[in-house]
Amino acid sequence: MSEFSFDGRVAVVTGAGRGIGRAHARLLAARGAKVVVNDLGGSMEGEGTDTGPAQQVVDEIRAAGGEAVADTHDVSTEAGGRAIVDSAIEHFGRIDVLVNNAGIIRWAGLPEVDLDNLERHLAVHLLGSFNTLRAAWPHFVAQGYGRVVLTTSSGVLGLPNNLSYAAAKGGTIGLARSAKLAGEPHGIKVNLIAPAAMTRMGGGPEEEPAEAAPGQPYMPSDAVAPMVAYLAHESCPVSGEIYTAGAGRFARLFIGSTEGYAHEGGPASIEDVAGNWDAINDEKGYYVPADLMAWSGAFLKHQYGG
């Protein structure tokens, strides 16, 4: 038996009909999890529906000896998120793991990006994560256990034409950091994956190549799944963290704060800010806050003699 087994566990993976989500679902199933394979089956822009992708992954899992069911509900609606979780309860009697991978992308930046573009990204990436997480939460609390992996993106670092995508993916970070605190008393851990893979959403072909092309980086979806599976496992040691994975590299991505400049002796002026600009930006001695209260304590320590 593998050390990292998911025997007896039930996992929901959204957006699992293709690419990265498919890789997550297949690996979890191969390690013993019963899997709900959710996928609306639309285009990468979020248009249309198709039952085929989710069912094909289920067929692949079953052919390999695993257990899975297909689900085609829409994560962007409250009813859809609830139905996806209900599918796990109906077919397998519980839910232990939630991997929110469903996403869309409609490339646009300022000034041409419009409100509909932003709202559609928020609906799928951010509200989709919220809808399924909220539906699963009571089950996690009742059993005193849960593992959640939300999908963010290195896209939050910014590209000229990914404004809506970056905004939505940034929102998942705040969602996870807050949910982490709510989950601590109940054995629930919530982490994030920022995947790096050459999928159709990442600018790759509709079907991923089976091997590297000469002179090109090889970034298959399967290379992301081990990190997600570890974060989804009962032995995962962290919560509220962001990890990147792809092309054989695994790393932590984090939000840090500089020590900065602490003004004393009356109100600060614009000139004080300008005159201490180097200290404000100096990365030596930066720290990584565990949560808002930890940051507040560090930020205000000069007021308490720290």
C-alpha positions in Angstrom: 0.0 0.0 0.0 1.3 3.4 -0.9 2.2 5.8 1.9 0.1 8.5 0.3 -3.0 6.5 -0.2 -6.5 8.0 -0.5 -8.3 4.7 0.2 -11.7 5.5 1.8 -11.6 9.1 0.8 -13.9 10.9 -1.6 -12.7 13.7 -3.7 -14.5 16.3 -5.9 -12.5 17.8 -8.7 -14.1 20.7 -10.6 -13.0 21.4 -14.2 -11.7 17.8 -14.4 -12.8 17.0 -17.9 -9.5 18.2 -19.5 -6.0 19.3 -18.8 -4.9 20.0 -15.2 -8.2 18.9 -13.6 -8.2 15.7 -15.5 -4.6 15.0 -14.2 -5.7 15.7 -10.6 -8.7 13.4 -10.9 -6.8 10.6 -12.4 -4.0 10.7 -9.8 -6.4 10.8 -6.9 -8.3 7.9 -8.3 -5.1 6.0 -8.9 -4.2 6.4 -5.2 -7.6 5.0 -4.1 -10.0 8.0 -3.9 -13.5 7.8 -5.2 -13.8 10.8 -7.5 -16.6 13.1 -8.6 -15.4 14.4 -12.0 -17.1 17.7 -12.5 -16.9 19.6 -15.8 -19.4 21.8 -17.6 -17.7 20.9 -20.9 -17.6 24.4 -22.3 -15.0 26.3 -24.2 -12.1 27.9 -22.5 -14.0 31.2 -22.8 -16.9 29.6 -20.8 -19.3 29.1 -23.7 -21.4 26.0 -24.3 -21.8 22.7 -22.5 -20.8 19.1 -23.3 -21.2 16.0 -21.1 -18.4 14.2 -23.0 -15.2 15.5 -21.3 -16.3 14.6 -17.7 -17.6 11.2 -18.8 -14.5 10.4 -20.8 -12.3 10.9 -17.7 -14.7 8.8 -15.6 -14.3 6.0 -18.2 -10.5 6.3 -18.1 -10.6 6.1 -14.3 -12.9 3.0 -14.3 -10.8 1.3 -17.0 -7.8 1.7 -14.7 -9.7 0.1 -11.9 -10.8 3.2 -10.0 -14.2 4.6 -9.0 -15.7 7.8 -10.3 -18.8 9.5 -11.4 -19.4 12.4 -13.8 -21.0 15.6 -12.9 -21.8 18.5 -15.3 -23.2 21.2 -12.9 -22.1 24.8 -13.2 -19.8 25.9 -10.4 -20.7 29.6 -11.0 -24.1 29.2 -9.5 -25.0 28.5 -5.8 -27.3 25.6 -6.9 -24.6 24.2 -9.1 -22.0 24.2 -6.3 -24.4 22.5 -4.0 -25.3 19.9 -6.6 -21.7 19.0 -7.2 -21.1 18.3 -3.5 -24.5 16.5 -3.2 -23.3 14.2 -6.0 -20.4 13.1 -3.8 -22.7 12.4 -0.9 -25.3 10.6 -3.1 -22.8 8.3 -4.8 -20.2 7.8 -2.2 -21.7 8.8 1.2 -19.1 11.6 2.1 -16.7 14.2 0.8 -13.1 14.5 2.1 -11.4 16.5 -0.6 -12.4 19.4 -2.7 -10.1 20.5 -5.6 -11.5 23.7 -7.2 -9.9 23.8 -10.7 -12.7 25.0 -13.0 -11.8 28.1 -14.8 -12.2 30.2 -18.0 -10.1 32.9 -19.6 -11.1 35.7 -22.0 -8.0 37.7 -22.8 -8.5 41.4 -22.4 -6.8 44.4 -20.7 -7.3 48.1 -20.2 -8.9 50.0 -21.8 -10.9 47.4 -23.9 -11.9 45.0 -21.0 -15.5 45.4 -20.1 -17.6 44.6 -17.0 -19.1 41.4 -18.5 -15.5 40.1 -18.9 -14.7 40.7 -15.3 -18.0 39.4 -14.0 -17.7 36.1 -15.9 -14.2 35.5 -14.5 -15.3 36.3 -11.0 -18.3 34.0 -11.4 -16.3 30.9 -12.4 -13.0 31.3 -10.6 -14.0 33.1 -7.4 -17.7 32.4 -6.9 -17.2 28.9 -8.2 -14.7 28.3 -5.5 -16.9 29.9 -2.9 -20.0 27.9 -4.0 -18.4 24.5 -3.7 -16.4 25.3 -0.6 -19.5 26.6 1.2 -21.5 23.5 0.2 -18.8 21.1 1.4 -18.0 23.0 4.6 -20.9 21.5 6.8 -19.8 18.0 5.8 -16.2 18.8 6.7 -17.1 20.2 10.1 -19.4 17.3 10.9 -16.7 14.8 10.3 -13.9 16.9 11.7 -11.8 16.6 8.6 -11.5 18.2 5.1 -8.9 19.1 2.5 -9.4 21.9 0.1 -7.2 23.0 -2.8 -8.2 26.2 -4.6 -6.6 27.2 -7.9 -4.9 30.5 -8.1 -2.4 31.5 -10.8 1.0 33.1 -11.3 -1.2 35.3 -13.5 -1.9 37.4 -10.4 1.6 38.8 -11.0 0.2 40.5 -14.0 0.1 40.5 -17.8 -1.1 43.3 -20.0 -4.2 41.4 -21.2 -5.2 39.3 -18.3 -6.9 41.9 -16.0 -10.1 39.9 -15.2 -8.3 36.6 -14.9 -5.7 38.1 -12.5 -8.4 39.8 -10.4 -10.4 36.6 -10.0 -7.4 34.5 -9.2 -6.2 37.1 -6.7 -9.6 36.7 -5.0 -9.1 33.0 -4.4 -6.0 33.8 -2.3 -8.1 36.0 0.1 -10.8 33.3 0.2 -8.3 30.6 1.1 -6.5 32.7 3.7 -9.8 33.4 5.5 -11.2 29.9 5.2 -7.9 28.6 6.7 -8.7 30.3 10.0 -12.3 29.0 10.0 -11.1 25.5 9.3 -8.4 25.2 12.0 -10.8 24.1 14.8 -12.3 21.4 12.6 -9.4 19.7 11.0 -9.9 21.4 7.7 -6.9 22.6 5.7 -7.3 25.0 2.7 -4.4 25.7 0.4 -3.8 27.0 -3.1 -2.1 25.7 -6.3 -0.7 28.0 -8.9 -0.2 25.5 -11.8 2.2 25.8 -14.7 1.2 23.7 -17.6 0.9 24.1 -21.4 -2.9 23.5 -21.5 -5.4 25.1 -23.9 -5.9 27.9 -21.4 -2.2 28.3 -21.1 -1.8 28.8 -24.8 -1.1 25.2 -25.7 -2.9 22.9 -28.1 -6.4 21.4 -27.6 -4.7 18.0 -26.9 -1.5 18.1 -24.9 1.6 16.5 -26.6 2.8 13.2 -25.1 6.4 14.3 -25.2 8.6 17.3 -25.4 9.2 19.0 -28.7 12.8 19.8 -29.6 13.9 23.1 -28.0 10.6 23.6 -26.2 9.9 23.4 -22.5 7.8 20.4 -21.6 4.9 21.4 -19.2 2.4 18.6 -19.0 -0.7 18.7 -16.7 0.5 15.5 -15.0 3.5 17.4 -13.6 1.2 19.6 -11.5 -0.9 16.8 -9.9 1.6 15.5 -7.3 1.6 18.8 -5.4 -2.2 19.0 -5.5 -2.5 15.4 -4.2 -0.1 16.1 -1.4 -2.0 19.2 -0.4 -5.2 17.1 -0.5 -3.7 14.3 1.6 -4.4 13.8 5.3 -0.7 14.3 6.0 -0.6 17.8 4.5 1.3 19.9 7.1 0.1 23.4 6.1 -2.9 25.5 5.5 -3.4 28.9 3.8 -0.4 28.5 1.6 0.3 29.0 -2.1 2.4 26.5 -4.0 3.5 26.5 -7.7 4.0 23.3 -9.6 4.9 22.4 -13.2 7.6 21.1 -15.5 9.3 19.2 -12.6 9.6 22.2 -10.3 7.7 22.7 -7.0 7.9 25.9 -5.0 6.2 28.1 -2.5 4.7 31.5 -3.4 4.0 33.8 -0.6 2.9 37.3 0.5 5.6 39.1 2.4 6.1 42.5 4.1 9.2 44.6 4.5 10.1 45.9 8.0 9.6 49.4 6.5 10.1 52.7 8.2 8.4 53.5 11.5 7.9 57.3 12.0 7.9 58.6 15.6 7.6 62.1 17.1 4.4 63.5 15.7 2.5 63.1 12.5 4.4 62.0 9.4 4.6 64.2 6.3 4.9 63.4 2.6 8.5 64.5 3.0 9.0 61.8 5.6 7.7 59.1 3.3 9.9 60.4 0.4 13.0 60.7 2.6 12.7 57.1 3.9 11.6 55.5 0.6 14.6 53.2 0.5 13.9 51.9 4.0 10.2 51.4 3.1 11.2 49.2 0.1 14.2 47.4 1.6 13.6 43.7 1.4 16.2 42.8 4.0 14.5 41.4 7.0 11.1 40.9 5.3 8.6 38.6 7.0 5.7 36.4 5.9 2.5 37.1 8.0 0.5 34.0 9.0 -2.7 36.0 9.0 -4.0 39.6 9.4 -3.5 39.6 13.2 0.1 38.5 12.8 0.7 41.3 10.3 -1.0 43.9 12.5 1.1 42.9 15.5 4.3 43.3 13.5 3.2 46.5 11.8 2.3 48.2 15.1 5.1 46.8 17.3 6.9 50.2 17.3 3.8 51.6 19.1 4.3 49.1 21.9 8.0 49.4 22.4 8.8 46.5 20.0 
